[in-house]
Amino acid sequence: MKISKAVCGLMGALAVSLLAAAPALAGPIKAPDAAAMAGMVNKGDVAWMLISAALVLMMSIPGLALFYGGLVRTKNMLSVLMQVFMIVSVAGLVWVSWGYSLAFTSNSPFIGNFSKAFLMGVDATTYAATFSNNVYLPELVFVVFQMTFAMITPALIVGAFAERVKFSALIVFVVAWLTVVYFPIAHMVWYWAGPDFLPDAPTDTGFLWGMGALDFAGGTVVHINAGIAGLVGCIMIGKRVGFPKEPMPPHSLVMTMIGASLLWVGWFGFNAGSNLEANAVTGVAFINTMVATCAAAVSWALIEQFHHGKPSLLGAVTGAVAGLVAITPAAGLGAPMTSIVLGFVVSPICYLFVAFVKGKLGYDDSLDVFGVHCVGGIVGAIGTGIVASPALGGQGYFDYTVFPAGFDAAAYSISGQVITQIKAVLLTLVWSGVGSAILYFVIDKTIGLRPSAEAEQEGLDLASHGERAYNY
């Protein structure tokens, strides 16, 4: 009797298990509704994405603010902190008001629509797709993660014309630039219907996504986009008063090193978080971000040792940032060893632009936004086409037009992908460069971009904000 009861109990448990597993045995659900999506959310993914969003925020404040602030003169330290802090604040409001809707809704290959403006229809019961079939995030988690990218990108631009821009004009520019430049680029690169819906709507993608351009975490969307906007801005605003005759050394490399270190730590949320899940590819993006940065810092220090006879702290942290920029588009697509190569390669190229090209052409890119972010982003974006190759240990790409998504390593072509990457780079350069130039021109002719020469001489801390960074 006891054996019979035990057998019955075992059979009952087995039946319950089989019933529970029935949906999984039946395969993934195509085009699930909201109720089905609710059961496809993993608490570990949610926790990781919220942590990643906080890490990316830390990149901006205090990371970028301290990195930039330490590089300017004492009289402008507070102004840079204020600029970065307020750009983050304004960008967050713009994002939830109309930015998220323009970037991540279906409309055309170049821009979304206003159906989710002011987060209409977005709440705790709506979901956003990841890169895996039948894996979803609460949509608000996706909204806040992508918000932090919209916050840091315009903040990067200010380094190109630090110490010589009117605060009010800068804020107006940021709102306009996000709307005209950033949101369309984000839509073109990152918008798509999702792995469970794309097979039935193969054209429901952004222009560059549909082209097959690879940008894991923002080489085009963030770094090339901001870098070229910074170059155009520093040229149109003009050189700092006294540049290049007067010495303008960084006032605190300690602050800059602290800021760079916070950027590095936060960048794990930036890159590994862009996988949108906590899985093996997240680990790939994490380790690639680590080793590429190490390689770029070492590479820059070696270049300075050969060129000047002494490696500098400023060079080491600049190299680290260049490595972070270069690995961004390739983070979840390359392999650790090829990521190291990418890190070693990017520093000499960025060094060439920072140490030689800038001086030859005579533009005053105060904190080398173009030389590091735009040039490093171009190296990384094009290099992604190489390091993503499965033949080199890369992840390749999935065909999301089939259900479930398929992977064919043999279909990957390095030359073909590099050509696609170059097209994406060129489109970003033209879109951001021309769009930014128009915005700078209009703002300059209306409210003016630049403070008076007297205000620059006094320093923007007092002239724009009535405060000093240091009262001693």
Secondary structure, DSSP 8 states (H G I E B T S, - for coil): -HHHHHHHHHHHHHHHHHHHHHHHHT---SS--HHHHHTTB-HHHHHHHHHHHHHHHHIIIIIIHHHHHHHS-GGGHHHHHHHHHHHHHHHHHHIIIIIHHHHSS-S-SS---STTGGGTT-STT-EEE-SSTT-EEEHHHHHHHHHHHHHHHHHHHGGGGTTS--HHHHHHHHHHHIIIIIHHHHHHHH-B--TTTGGG-TT-B-HHHHHT---SS-IIIIIIHHHHHHHHHHHHH---TTTTTS----S-HHHHHHHHHHHHHHHHHHHGGGG-SSSHHHHHHHHHHHHHHHHHHHHHHHHHHHHHSS--HHHHHHHHHHHHHHHGGGTTTS-HHHHHHHHHHHHHHHHHIIIIIHHHHT---TT-HIIIIIHHHHHHHHHHHHHT-GGGT----EETTSSS-EE-GGG--HHHHHHHHHHHHHHHHHHHHHHHHHHHHHHHHHT-SS--HHHHHH-HHHHHHS--S---
